[in-house]
Amino acid sequence: MKPTQACAKHFWRRIAAALVVMFALWFAIVVRPPSPAPHSPQVVNDVTQLNPETVSAILVPTSRTEIAMAVSNHPGPISIGGARHSMGGQIATAHALHIDMREMNRIVAYSPTNKSITVEAGATWRQVQSRIDPDGLSVQIMQTYANFTVGGSLSVNAHGRYLGKGPIVASVRAITLVLADGTLVSADREHHSELFCGAIGGYGGLGVIVDATLALDDNRRLRRENVAMPVHAYTNFFAQTLRHTPSVIFHNADLYPKAYRTVHAVSFRATEAPATERDRLIPDSRSYSLYRLLIWATTEWPGGNRLRQHLFDPLVYRGNPVVWRNFEASYDAFELEPASRRRSTYVLAEYFIPVDHFDAFVPELRRILQKHAVKVFNISIRHAHADPDTLLAWAPTEVFAFVIYYKQGTAAAARVAAGNWTRELIDAALAAGGSYYLPYQVHATREQFLAAYPRSPAFFALKKRVDPTNKFRNRLWDAYIPTVP
């Protein structure tokens, strides 16, 4: 037997042995339901369970009038939350009135002819999809997971895997805000445009988004395509086959840890072929046990990353299935939920790099993550066009987004360690002419924040004008808002 054959045989024997042990741990680690976190009606926390905050009261409104009255009568502070998937205290601050928007979830108006829908901010994207799918329509821009709220997605100016699109603001026609004095204001690109451009991506700093009008697209059948390549070949591949290809609706490239030298590019291209997946939306009853096992194995098992790259992904991505656009846009974030978050938790971080600086940033990304032995499950590379609208634009130019999903401990030392490598990556992104994303742990220094968001002084000036007593607050704005004598 040749040496290479012997090595390959030995490798796959180790894989088989590892699988036996992993599946023996299946029920103990993954299949059992998540352990509930200790709950207090006056404590607000996010999905990571890293940021519990004691608030003075929690309001669960069901109407804009109720919100307006509460805001006008409350001297502050006030924080706002939805599905609570921001990960650094963006939904709460100490002793605030916390407004939980999840019962504000009605569809206000819908016109299939005009491809437009107005929904309350607490509605989830899955609710929107369920309403518009029978009419052959689809959300124009949203993040990968459909159980986030519309208002939360607008507040962070989310993006997804949509090729040829930018952040979500590009699909928003209008919003309604409750300001600090209780006033209701309708804002769009022509009327109160400064509020429109400040509140979207404003993390609840200017007021409460109570509803939004969104543009819709046609639902299409899409054929999946995928190919693996060295990371240094990716930008050329993207430029030649994807960058100016309107038939490709979704695209992302997964950068495999721990070597960070191979990407797996996955695209969904419009087709007239019949769907091979019978469901138009992913069923709510779908089990995610296998995927959750994969996440655990990748971050905890020796060689787990190789299992994913050489065994799981080749099996999962066999063939070229045809699915509806709404199906591919209806993932449930529960697929990422571990059995417990008490000793360790899963967190996101994200960095935006101008397209021409991709190859300069990747070696620095690799060096920093390897230096700190970060337990990365995946780095998803997405593309976004420039955002000319919002005051806190994370994409002032055309960018590639590096979305890092990693595991960290919950102890104090682990939090400090995460802050150290995060700040190093922010410096690397800034050196490449890029920025970082604000919905995650608040590790950046004030100087890094100002460098990444040079229009933030204009945002803070607008906030001072419409919220002069600084009612609307959370940990993010507590960290970066200029101190006023």
C-alpha positions as CSV (number, residue, x, y, z in Angstrom):
1,M,0.0,0.0,0.0
2,K,1.3,3.4,-0.9
3,P,2.1,5.8,2.0
4,T,-0.6,8.3,0.9
5,Q,-3.2,5.5,0.8
6,A,-2.1,4.2,4.2
7,C,-2.4,7.8,5.6
8,A,-5.8,8.2,4.1
9,K,-7.0,4.8,5.5
10,H,-5.7,5.7,8.9
11,F,-7.4,9.0,8.8
12,W,-10.8,7.5,7.9
13,R,-10.5,4.9,10.6
14,R,-10.0,7.7,13.1
15,I,-13.0,9.4,11.6
16,A,-15.1,6.3,12.1
17,A,-14.0,5.8,15.6
18,A,-14.7,9.4,16.4
19,L,-18.2,9.1,15.0
20,V,-19.0,6.2,17.2
21,V,-18.0,8.1,20.3
22,M,-19.8,11.3,19.1
23,F,-23.1,9.5,18.5
24,A,-22.8,7.8,21.9
25,L,-22.8,11.4,23.4
26,W,-25.7,12.5,21.1
27,F,-28.5,12.4,23.7
28,A,-26.4,13.6,26.6
29,I,-25.1,16.7,24.8
30,V,-27.2,17.7,21.9
31,V,-30.6,16.0,21.6
32,R,-31.8,16.9,25.0
33,P,-33.6,20.3,25.1
34,P,-31.6,23.4,26.1
35,S,-31.4,23.9,29.9
36,P,-33.5,26.9,30.8
37,A,-31.6,29.9,32.1
38,P,-32.6,31.3,35.5
39,H,-35.3,33.8,34.9
40,S,-36.5,36.8,36.7
41,P,-39.3,39.0,35.3
42,Q,-37.1,42.1,35.9
43,V,-34.0,40.7,34.2
44,V,-33.4,41.1,30.5
45,N,-30.8,39.0,28.7
46,D,-29.9,38.2,25.1
47,V,-29.5,34.8,23.4
48,T,-25.8,34.4,24.5
49,Q,-26.9,34.7,28.2
50,L,-23.7,36.8,28.7
51,N,-25.5,40.1,29.4
52,P,-28.2,39.9,32.1
53,E,-29.4,43.4,33.0
54,T,-31.8,44.3,35.8
55,V,-34.4,46.7,34.6
56,S,-37.0,48.7,36.5
57,A,-40.0,47.4,34.5
58,I,-40.9,45.5,31.4
59,L,-43.6,46.8,29.1
60,V,-45.2,44.4,26.6
61,P,-47.2,46.8,24.4
62,T,-49.9,45.8,21.9
63,S,-50.4,49.2,20.2
64,R,-48.4,52.3,19.1
65,T,-50.6,54.4,21.4
66,E,-49.5,52.4,24.4
67,I,-45.9,52.9,23.5
68,A,-46.3,56.6,22.9
69,M,-48.0,57.1,26.3
70,A,-45.3,55.1,28.1
71,V,-42.4,56.9,26.4
72,S,-43.9,60.4,27.0
73,N,-44.6,59.6,30.7
74,H,-41.3,57.9,31.5
75,P,-38.4,60.1,32.3
76,G,-35.9,57.5,31.2
77,P,-33.9,55.4,30.6
78,I,-35.8,53.3,28.0
79,S,-34.5,50.3,26.2
80,I,-36.1,48.2,23.4
81,G,-35.9,44.5,22.6
82,G,-37.3,42.0,20.1
83,A,-36.1,38.5,19.6
84,R,-33.0,39.3,21.6
85,H,-30.4,38.0,19.2
86,S,-28.1,41.1,19.5
87,M,-25.3,39.8,21.7
88,G,-23.7,42.7,23.6
89,G,-26.4,44.4,25.7
90,Q,-27.9,46.4,22.8
91,I,-31.4,45.6,24.2
92,A,-31.0,46.8,27.8
93,T,-29.4,49.1,30.3
94,A,-29.6,49.2,34.1
95,H,-32.9,50.3,35.7
96,A,-34.5,51.1,32.4
97,L,-38.1,50.7,31.3
98,H,-37.6,47.8,28.8
99,I,-40.1,47.7,25.9
100,D,-40.6,44.2,24.7
101,M,-41.9,44.5,21.2
102,R,-42.9,40.9,20.5
103,E,-46.6,41.4,20.9
104,M,-46.6,44.2,18.4
105,N,-46.7,41.7,15.5
106,R,-49.6,42.5,13.3
107,I,-49.6,42.9,9.5
108,V,-50.9,46.5,9.0
109,A,-51.2,46.6,5.2
110,Y,-50.3,44.4,2.3
111,S,-50.5,44.9,-1.4
112,P,-49.3,42.0,-3.6
113,T,-49.8,44.2,-6.7
114,N,-47.4,46.9,-5.4
115,K,-45.1,44.3,-3.8
116,S,-45.3,46.0,-0.5
117,I,-46.1,45.1,3.1
118,T,-46.4,47.1,6.3
119,V,-45.8,45.2,9.5
120,E,-45.5,46.0,13.1
121,A,-41.9,45.9,14.4
122,G,-42.4,42.8,16.6
123,A,-43.5,40.6,13.7
124,T,-41.0,37.9,12.8
125,W,-39.8,37.4,9.2
126,R,-41.3,34.0,9.3
127,Q,-44.7,35.6,9.9
128,V,-44.1,37.9,6.9
129,Q,-43.1,34.9,4.8
130,S,-46.2,32.9,5.7
131,R,-48.4,35.8,4.7
132,I,-46.8,36.6,1.3
133,D,-45.7,33.1,0.1
134,P,-49.2,32.2,-1.2
135,D,-49.0,35.2,-3.5
136,G,-45.7,34.1,-5.0
137,L,-43.7,36.9,-3.2
138,S,-40.6,36.9,-1.1
139,V,-38.8,39.2,1.3
140,Q,-36.4,41.4,-0.6
141,I,-33.5,41.5,2.0
142,M,-33.3,39.8,5.4
143,Q,-30.8,37.9,7.5
144,T,-30.4,34.2,7.2
145,Y,-32.7,33.3,10.1
146,A,-36.4,34.0,9.9
147,N,-37.3,34.1,13.6
148,F,-35.8,37.5,14.3
149,T,-38.1,40.5,14.5
150,V,-38.5,43.0,11.7
151,G,-37.8,45.9,14.1
152,G,-34.7,44.3,15.5
153,S,-33.3,43.7,12.0
154,L,-34.0,47.3,11.0
155,S,-32.4,48.6,14.2
156,V,-29.1,46.8,13.4
157,N,-29.4,47.3,9.6
158,A,-29.1,43.6,9.0
159,H,-27.9,41.9,5.9
160,G,-28.0,38.3,4.6
161,R,-26.7,36.2,1.8
162,Y,-28.4,38.1,-1.0
163,L,-26.1,38.7,-3.9
164,G,-26.1,42.2,-5.5
165,K,-27.9,43.7,-2.5
166,G,-26.7,45.7,0.4
167,P,-28.0,46.1,3.9
168,I,-31.7,45.9,4.7
169,V,-32.2,49.6,4.5
170,A,-32.3,49.3,0.7
171,S,-35.6,47.4,1.0
172,V,-37.3,49.7,3.4
173,R,-39.8,52.2,2.0
174,A,-40.9,53.9,5.3
175,I,-40.9,53.5,9.1
176,T,-43.0,54.9,11.9
177,L,-41.1,56.1,15.0
178,V,-42.2,57.0,18.5
179,L,-39.8,59.8,19.6
180,A,-38.7,60.7,23.2
181,D,-41.7,63.1,23.7
182,G,-44.2,60.5,22.6
183,T,-44.6,62.0,19.1
184,L,-45.4,59.6,16.2
185,V,-43.4,60.3,13.1
186,S,-43.5,58.7,9.7
187,A,-40.1,58.8,8.0
188,D,-38.9,57.8,4.6
189,R,-36.2,59.0,2.2
190,E,-38.1,62.2,1.4
191,H,-39.9,63.1,4.7
192,H,-37.9,63.2,7.9
193,S,-35.1,61.5,6.0
194,E,-32.6,62.2,8.8
195,L,-34.7,60.1,11.2
196,F,-35.1,57.4,8.6
197,C,-31.3,57.3,8.0
198,G,-30.6,57.5,11.7
199,A,-33.1,55.0,13.2
200,I,-32.3,52.2,10.7
201,G,-29.0,50.9,12.0
202,G,-29.4,53.2,15.1
203,Y,-29.9,50.4,17.7
204,G,-32.8,52.1,19.4
205,G,-31.0,55.3,20.1
206,L,-33.4,57.7,18.5
207,G,-36.8,56.2,19.3
208,V,-39.0,53.1,19.0
209,I,-39.6,51.7,15.5
210,V,-43.3,50.6,15.7
211,D,-43.8,49.6,12.1
212,A,-42.1,49.4,8.7
213,T,-43.1,49.3,5.1
214,L,-41.0,46.9,3.1
215,A,-40.5,46.2,-0.6
216,L,-41.0,42.6,-1.8
217,D,-39.6,40.5,-4.6
218,D,-40.9,37.5,-6.6
219,N,-40.5,34.1,-5.0
220,R,-38.4,32.0,-7.4
221,R,-37.1,28.5,-7.7
222,L,-33.4,28.3,-7.1
223,R,-30.8,25.6,-7.9
224,R,-28.0,25.1,-5.4
225,E,-24.4,25.1,-6.7
226,N,-21.3,24.6,-4.6
227,V,-17.5,24.3,-5.1
228,A,-14.5,24.3,-2.8
229,M,-11.3,26.1,-3.6
230,P,-8.2,27.7,-1.9
231,V,-9.1,30.9,-0.2
232,H,-6.6,32.8,-2.4
233,A,-8.6,31.8,-5.5
234,Y,-11.9,33.1,-4.1
235,T,-11.9,36.8,-5.2
236,N,-11.1,35.9,-8.8
237,F,-13.8,33.2,-8.7
238,F,-16.3,35.7,-7.3
239,A,-15.4,38.4,-9.8
240,Q,-15.6,36.1,-12.8
241,T,-18.7,34.0,-12.0
242,L,-20.8,35.9,-9.4
243,R,-20.3,39.6,-9.0
244,H,-22.4,40.7,-12.0
245,T,-24.8,37.8,-12.2
246,P,-28.3,38.8,-11.3
247,S,-29.6,35.2,-11.7
248,V,-27.7,34.2,-8.5
249,I,-29.9,35.2,-5.5
250,F,-28.0,33.8,-2.5
251,H,-24.3,33.3,-2.1
252,N,-21.9,32.7,0.8
253,A,-18.5,31.1,1.1
254,D,-17.6,29.1,4.3
255,L,-14.0,29.5,5.4
256,Y,-13.0,26.3,7.2
257,P,-11.1,26.5,10.5
258,K,-8.5,25.9,11.9
259,A,-6.3,26.4,8.8
260,Y,-8.5,29.0,7.2
261,R,-7.1,28.2,3.8
262,T,-10.1,26.6,2.1
263,V,-13.5,28.0,1.2
264,H,-16.6,26.2,0.3
265,A,-18.7,28.5,-2.0
266,V,-22.4,27.9,-2.0
267,S,-24.8,29.8,-4.5
268,F,-28.5,29.6,-5.3
269,R,-29.3,30.4,-8.9
270,A,-32.7,31.1,-10.4
271,T,-34.1,28.2,-12.5
272,E,-37.3,27.2,-14.2
273,A,-36.7,23.5,-13.2
274,P,-39.3,22.0,-10.9
275,A,-38.6,22.1,-7.2
276,T,-37.0,18.9,-5.7
277,E,-38.0,20.0,-2.2
278,R,-41.8,19.8,-1.6
279,D,-42.0,22.4,1.2
280,R,-42.2,26.0,0.3
281,L,-41.0,27.1,3.8
282,I,-38.9,25.1,6.2
283,P,-41.3,23.2,8.5
284,D,-41.4,24.6,12.1
285,S,-41.2,21.0,13.3
286,R,-37.8,20.3,11.7
287,S,-35.2,18.7,14.0
288,Y,-31.8,20.3,14.2
289,S,-30.1,17.7,16.4
290,L,-27.6,16.6,13.7
291,Y,-26.5,20.2,13.0
292,R,-26.1,21.0,16.7
293,L,-24.0,17.9,17.1
294,L,-21.8,19.1,14.2
295,I,-21.3,22.4,15.9
296,W,-20.3,20.8,19.2
297,A,-17.9,18.3,17.4
298,T,-16.3,21.0,15.4
299,T,-15.5,23.2,18.4
300,E,-14.7,20.4,21.0
301,W,-13.6,17.2,19.3
302,P,-9.9,16.8,18.2
303,G,-10.0,17.1,14.4
304,G,-13.7,18.1,14.5
305,N,-13.1,20.8,11.9
306,R,-11.8,18.1,9.5
307,L,-14.9,16.0,10.1
308,R,-17.0,18.8,8.9
309,Q,-14.9,19.7,5.9
310,H,-14.1,16.2,4.7
311,L,-17.2,14.2,5.8
312,F,-20.3,16.1,6.8
313,D,-20.3,18.9,4.2
314,P,-19.6,16.5,1.2
315,L,-22.6,14.5,2.4
316,V,-24.9,17.5,3.0
317,Y,-24.0,19.2,-0.2
318,R,-24.4,16.3,-2.6
319,G,-26.3,17.1,-5.8
320,N,-28.0,20.3,-6.9
321,P,-31.4,20.5,-5.3
322,V,-34.0,23.0,-6.4
323,V,-35.8,24.9,-3.7
324,W,-38.1,27.9,-3.4
325,R,-36.4,31.2,-2.4
326,N,-38.7,31.4,0.6
327,F,-37.6,28.0,1.7
328,E,-33.9,29.0,1.7
329,A,-34.8,32.2,3.6
330,S,-36.7,30.5,6.4
331,Y,-34.0,29.0,8.6
332,D,-34.7,28.8,12.3
333,A,-31.9,30.1,14.7
334,F,-32.7,27.2,17.0
335,E,-30.4,25.1,14.8
336,L,-27.5,27.0,16.5
337,E,-28.8,26.6,20.1
338,P,-26.6,24.4,22.4
339,A,-28.0,22.3,25.1
340,S,-26.7,24.7,27.7
341,R,-25.0,28.2,27.8
342,R,-24.0,28.1,31.4
343,R,-20.3,27.3,31.1
344,S,-19.8,28.2,27.5
345,T,-21.8,29.9,24.8
346,Y,-21.8,30.7,21.1
347,V,-21.3,34.2,19.9
348,L,-21.0,36.1,16.6
349,A,-18.5,38.7,15.4
350,E,-18.4,40.3,12.0
351,Y,-15.9,42.4,10.0
352,F,-16.4,44.3,6.8
353,I,-13.5,44.5,4.3
354,P,-13.5,46.4,1.0
355,V,-13.5,43.9,-1.9
356,D,-10.1,45.0,-3.1
357,H,-8.5,44.3,0.3
358,F,-9.8,40.8,0.8
359,D,-6.5,39.1,0.2
360,A,-4.6,41.4,2.6
361,F,-7.1,40.8,5.4
362,V,-7.3,37.0,5.3
363,P,-3.7,36.3,6.5
364,E,-4.3,38.7,9.4
365,L,-7.6,37.0,10.3
366,R,-5.8,33.6,10.2
367,R,-2.9,34.8,12.3
368,I,-5.1,36.3,15.0
369,L,-7.5,33.4,15.3
370,Q,-4.7,30.8,15.4
371,K,-2.6,32.9,17.9
372,H,-5.5,33.0,20.3
373,A,-6.8,29.4,19.6
374,V,-10.3,30.8,19.1
375,K,-12.9,28.0,18.9
376,V,-14.4,28.9,15.6
377,F,-17.2,26.8,14.1
378,N,-17.5,28.8,10.9
379,I,-16.6,31.9,9.0
380,S,-19.2,32.8,6.5
381,I,-18.1,35.2,3.7
382,R,-20.9,37.4,2.2
383,H,-20.9,40.3,-0.2
384,A,-22.7,43.6,0.2
385,H,-23.0,46.8,-1.9
386,A,-22.3,50.1,-0.3
387,D,-24.9,51.8,2.0
388,P,-25.2,55.5,1.0
389,D,-28.1,56.0,3.4
390,T,-27.6,55.3,7.1
391,L,-25.6,57.5,9.5
392,L,-24.0,54.4,11.0
393,A,-23.3,52.6,7.7
394,W,-21.1,49.5,8.2
395,A,-20.5,49.4,4.4
396,P,-19.6,52.8,3.1
397,T,-18.0,51.0,0.1
398,E,-18.6,47.6,-1.5
399,V,-17.5,45.0,1.0
400,F,-17.0,41.3,1.9
401,A,-18.4,40.5,5.3
402,F,-16.6,37.9,7.4
403,V,-19.2,36.5,9.8
404,I,-17.5,34.5,12.6
405,Y,-19.5,32.1,14.7
406,Y,-17.4,31.0,17.7
407,K,-17.5,29.3,21.1
408,Q,-16.3,31.0,24.3
409,G,-16.5,30.3,28.0
410,T,-18.7,32.4,30.2
411,A,-16.2,32.9,33.0
412,A,-14.5,36.2,33.5
413,A,-11.2,35.1,32.1
414,A,-12.8,33.8,28.9
415,R,-14.6,37.1,28.4
416,V,-11.4,39.1,28.8
417,A,-9.7,36.8,26.3
418,A,-12.5,37.3,23.8
419,G,-12.1,41.0,24.1
420,N,-8.4,40.9,23.4
421,W,-8.6,39.0,20.1
422,T,-11.7,40.9,19.1
423,R,-9.9,44.3,19.4
424,E,-6.9,42.8,17.4
425,L,-9.3,41.8,14.6
426,I,-10.9,45.2,14.7
427,D,-7.5,46.8,14.3
428,A,-6.8,44.5,11.4
429,A,-10.1,45.4,9.7
430,L,-9.5,49.1,10.2
431,A,-6.0,48.7,8.7
432,A,-7.6,47.2,5.7
433,G,-10.0,50.1,5.3
434,G,-12.9,48.2,6.8
435,S,-15.1,48.2,9.8
436,Y,-16.8,45.9,12.3
437,Y,-20.5,45.2,13.2
438,L,-22.1,46.7,16.3
439,P,-24.8,44.1,17.3
440,Y,-22.2,41.9,19.1
441,Q,-20.1,42.1,22.2
442,V,-19.1,45.6,23.1
443,H,-15.3,45.0,23.1
444,A,-14.2,47.9,20.8
445,T,-12.5,50.9,22.3
446,R,-14.1,54.3,21.8
447,E,-11.3,55.1,19.3
448,Q,-12.0,52.0,17.3
449,F,-15.7,52.8,17.3
450,L,-15.1,56.3,16.0
451,A,-12.7,55.0,13.3
452,A,-15.1,52.4,12.1
453,Y,-18.1,54.8,12.1
454,P,-16.9,58.2,11.1
455,R,-20.4,59.6,10.8
456,S,-21.3,58.8,14.4
457,P,-20.9,62.4,15.5
458,A,-23.8,63.3,13.1
459,F,-25.8,60.5,14.7
460,F,-25.1,61.7,18.2
461,A,-26.0,65.3,17.2
462,L,-29.3,64.1,15.8
463,K,-29.9,62.1,19.0
464,K,-29.2,65.2,21.1
465,R,-31.8,67.1,19.1
466,V,-34.7,64.5,19.2
467,D,-33.8,62.8,22.5
468,P,-32.2,65.7,24.6
469,T,-32.4,63.9,27.9
470,N,-30.9,60.6,26.5
471,K,-34.0,58.5,27.3
472,F,-33.2,55.8,24.7
473,R,-30.2,53.9,26.0
474,N,-28.6,50.5,26.1
475,R,-25.1,49.1,26.9
476,L,-23.9,50.0,23.4
477,W,-24.8,53.6,23.6
478,D,-23.7,53.8,27.3
479,A,-20.3,52.8,26.0
480,Y,-19.9,55.2,23.1
481,I,-22.2,58.2,23.5
482,P,-20.1,61.3,24.1
483,T,-20.2,62.4,27.7
484,V,-22.0,65.7,28.2
485,P,-20.8,68.0,31.1
